[in-house]
Amino acid sequence: MQANEVKEAIVLRGKETCEGVTVLTTDCSGYDDFRTLPSVVVYEGCLYGKTGWNSDRGVAYFRSDAHIALGVK
């Protein structure tokens, strides 16, 4: 048996939707961890932007209503 690493993937802790905005959470122990997280993630076909973290809860947030601009070549 062999397992392969999925590069650039993060494990989600939760997903909540309130008033049409979906928020994803992932573990984040502090600012150094927050900086290493991707700015944008795709989950179930939708884009979510990194918006902040809560050091008391140890989580970072990605929101569906974040302003995201895609580069064009």
PyRosetta script that sets phi, psi and omega in degrees:
from pyrosetta import init, pose_from_sequence

init()
pose = pose_from_sequence("MQANEVKEAIVLRGKETCEGVTVLTTDCSGYDDFRTLPSVVVYEGCLYGKTGWNSDRGVAYFRSDAHIALGVK")
pose.set_psi(1, 144.0)
pose.set_omega(1, -179.8)
pose.set_phi(2, -140.3)
pose.set_psi(2, 136.0)
pose.set_omega(2, 175.2)
pose.set_phi(3, -110.0)
pose.set_psi(3, 140.5)
pose.set_omega(3, 179.7)
pose.set_phi(4, -112.6)
pose.set_psi(4, 140.9)
pose.set_omega(4, 177.8)
pose.set_phi(5, -71.3)
pose.set_psi(5, 140.8)
pose.set_omega(5, 173.3)
pose.set_phi(6, -103.1)
pose.set_psi(6, 103.9)
pose.set_omega(6, -176.8)
pose.set_phi(7, -69.5)
pose.set_psi(7, 147.8)
pose.set_omega(7, 177.3)
pose.set_phi(8, 66.4)
pose.set_psi(8, 14.0)
pose.set_omega(8, 179.4)
pose.set_phi(9, -95.8)
pose.set_psi(9, 149.0)
pose.set_omega(9, 173.9)
pose.set_phi(10, -126.1)
pose.set_psi(10, 153.9)
pose.set_omega(10, 177.6)
pose.set_phi(11, -94.3)
pose.set_psi(11, 128.2)
pose.set_omega(11, 179.8)
pose.set_phi(12, -87.0)
pose.set_psi(12, 141.6)
pose.set_omega(12, 175.2)
pose.set_phi(13, -90.8)
pose.set_psi(13, -34.2)
pose.set_omega(13, -178.2)
pose.set_phi(14, -163.7)
pose.set_psi(14, 168.6)
pose.set_omega(14, 177.4)
pose.set_phi(15, -144.4)
pose.set_psi(15, 125.1)
pose.set_omega(15, 179.4)
pose.set_phi(16, -134.4)
pose.set_psi(16, 144.7)
pose.set_omega(16, 176.9)
pose.set_phi(17, -124.8)
pose.set_psi(17, 130.4)
pose.set_omega(17, 178.9)
pose.set_phi(18, -141.4)
pose.set_psi(18, 125.3)
pose.set_omega(18, 179.6)
pose.set_phi(19, 51.2)
pose.set_psi(19, 41.9)
pose.set_omega(19, 175.4)
pose.set_phi(20, 82.8)
pose.set_psi(20, -1.8)
pose.set_omega(20, 179.0)
pose.set_phi(21, -106.9)
pose.set_psi(21, 126.6)
pose.set_omega(21, 178.3)
pose.set_phi(22, -100.7)
pose.set_psi(22, 134.9)
pose.set_omega(22, -179.9)
pose.set_phi(23, -121.5)
pose.set_psi(23, 125.6)
pose.set_omega(23, 174.7)
pose.set_phi(24, -101.2)
pose.set_psi(24, 143.2)
pose.set_omega(24, 176.1)
pose.set_phi(25, -123.3)
pose.set_psi(25, 148.6)
pose.set_omega(25, 176.1)
pose.set_phi(26, -142.1)
pose.set_psi(26, 157.6)
pose.set_omega(26, 179.9)
pose.set_phi(27, -62.3)
pose.set_psi(27, 138.8)
pose.set_omega(27, 179.9)
pose.set_phi(28, -157.6)
pose.set_psi(28, 110.3)
pose.set_omega(28, -174.0)
pose.set_phi(29, -84.1)
pose.set_psi(29, -11.2)
pose.set_omega(29, 179.8)
pose.set_phi(30, 173.7)
pose.set_psi(30, -173.1)
pose.set_omega(30, -174.9)
pose.set_phi(31, -61.7)
pose.set_psi(31, -38.4)
pose.set_omega(31, 179.4)
pose.set_phi(32, -61.8)
pose.set_psi(32, -42.2)
pose.set_omega(32, 175.6)
pose.set_phi(33, -65.3)
pose.set_psi(33, -42.4)
pose.set_omega(33, -179.6)
pose.set_phi(34, -57.6)
pose.set_psi(34, -43.9)
pose.set_omega(34, -179.9)
pose.set_phi(35, -61.6)
pose.set_psi(35, -32.4)
pose.set_omega(35, -176.5)
pose.set_phi(36, -82.0)
pose.set_psi(36, -12.6)
pose.set_omega(36, 178.7)
pose.set_phi(37, -71.5)
pose.set_psi(37, 151.5)
pose.set_omega(37, 178.1)
pose.set_phi(38, -65.9)
pose.set_psi(38, 152.3)
pose.set_omega(38, 178.2)
pose.set_phi(39, -71.5)
pose.set_psi(39, -32.8)
pose.set_omega(39, -178.7)
pose.set_phi(40, -136.7)
pose.set_psi(40, 139.1)
pose.set_omega(40, 173.3)
pose.set_phi(41, -125.9)
pose.set_psi(41, 156.0)
pose.set_omega(41, 174.4)
pose.set_phi(42, -111.5)
pose.set_psi(42, 127.1)
pose.set_omega(42, 178.5)
pose.set_phi(43, -136.6)
pose.set_psi(43, 123.8)
pose.set_omega(43, -178.1)
pose.set_phi(44, 51.6)
pose.set_psi(44, 39.1)
pose.set_omega(44, 174.8)
pose.set_phi(45, 82.8)
pose.set_psi(45, 1.3)
pose.set_omega(45, -179.5)
pose.set_phi(46, -113.0)
pose.set_psi(46, 148.8)
pose.set_omega(46, 177.8)
pose.set_phi(47, -89.5)
pose.set_psi(47, 138.0)
pose.set_omega(47, 177.9)
pose.set_phi(48, -130.9)
pose.set_psi(48, 132.0)
pose.set_omega(48, 179.0)
pose.set_phi(49, -99.8)
pose.set_psi(49, 143.6)
pose.set_omega(49, 177.4)
pose.set_phi(50, -69.1)
pose.set_psi(50, 126.4)
pose.set_omega(50, -174.2)
pose.set_phi(51, -121.3)
pose.set_psi(51, -16.1)
pose.set_omega(51, 179.8)
pose.set_phi(52, 164.6)
pose.set_psi(52, -177.6)
pose.set_omega(52, 176.9)
pose.set_phi(53, -146.5)
pose.set_psi(53, 158.9)
pose.set_omega(53, 179.0)
pose.set_phi(54, -118.3)
pose.set_psi(54, 108.2)
pose.set_omega(54, -176.6)
pose.set_phi(55, -69.8)
pose.set_psi(55, -26.5)
pose.set_omega(55, 177.9)
pose.set_phi(56, -69.6)
pose.set_psi(56, -40.5)
pose.set_omega(56, 179.6)
pose.set_phi(57, -88.2)
pose.set_psi(57, -18.6)
pose.set_omega(57, -179.0)
pose.set_phi(58, 71.7)
pose.set_psi(58, 39.6)
pose.set_omega(58, -179.5)
pose.set_phi(59, -133.9)
pose.set_psi(59, 152.7)
pose.set_omega(59, 171.6)
pose.set_phi(60, -112.1)
pose.set_psi(60, 154.9)
pose.set_omega(60, -174.8)
pose.set_phi(61, -118.0)
pose.set_psi(61, 140.0)
pose.set_omega(61, 171.0)
pose.set_phi(62, -124.9)
pose.set_psi(62, 127.4)
pose.set_omega(62, -174.8)
pose.set_phi(63, -118.8)
pose.set_psi(63, 147.5)
pose.set_omega(63, -180.0)
pose.set_phi(64, -74.7)
pose.set_psi(64, -18.9)
pose.set_omega(64, -179.3)
pose.set_phi(65, -97.6)
pose.set_psi(65, 11.9)
pose.set_omega(65, 176.8)
pose.set_phi(66, -66.9)
pose.set_psi(66, 146.1)
pose.set_omega(66, 178.0)
pose.set_phi(67, -80.3)
pose.set_psi(67, 112.5)
pose.set_omega(67, -176.1)
pose.set_phi(68, -120.8)
pose.set_psi(68, 128.9)
pose.set_omega(68, 175.6)
pose.set_phi(69, -114.5)
pose.set_psi(69, 129.8)
pose.set_omega(69, 179.1)
pose.set_phi(70, -96.1)
pose.set_psi(70, 137.9)
pose.set_omega(70, 177.3)
pose.set_phi(71, -70.7)
pose.set_psi(71, 148.9)
pose.set_omega(71, 179.3)
pose.set_phi(72, -124.2)
pose.set_psi(72, 133.0)
pose.set_omega(72, 179.0)
pose.set_phi(73, -105.0)
pose.dump_pdb("model.pdb")
